[in-house]
Amino acid sequence: MRKLLVAIAAAALTGCFAPMTPLQRMQDAANDLTTATRFGRMDMAMERVGHATRDEFVRKHAGWGSSIRIADCDLSGLRLLDKEHAAVTLTVSWQRIDESDLRGTQIAQKWRDDHGRWLLESEERIAGDVGLFGEPTTVVRATQTRTQFESITIR
């Protein structure tokens, strides 16, 4: 009985320390970046951004948390292209601080494995609302001249 328990414990411990697959490591990296940017933790997010693209990343995300409120970020697609490259698709729900309209934008990201660490290489808007990355937009607002309808008297 004792030998059986030792064998089960050894098997369980061996399974707990199994190395992560490249896909699992990639998914963890994408989740880390998405969660950090979602909650405005750009210092943590920068740890997952490649050195060559950090300035562009900071510029694109400068309005997040100040002029743009991120409601939700979802990983909607992830695939390994080869051992060192991956493609991620994000769906971001957001709104401008001075509006109540909820907007949605899809983002395509390119990732690279840099000696065991997955780093973001680039990202671009592929569908949805413009303005998430600080692109120039024209905001049209309705002008309101009356606060109520004109009164009509029925005789």
Summary of the structure (lengths in Angstrom):
residues: 155
radius of gyration: 23.5
end to end distance: 97.5
largest distance: 98.5
contacts: 366
relative contact order: 0.14
helix: 32%
strand: 33%
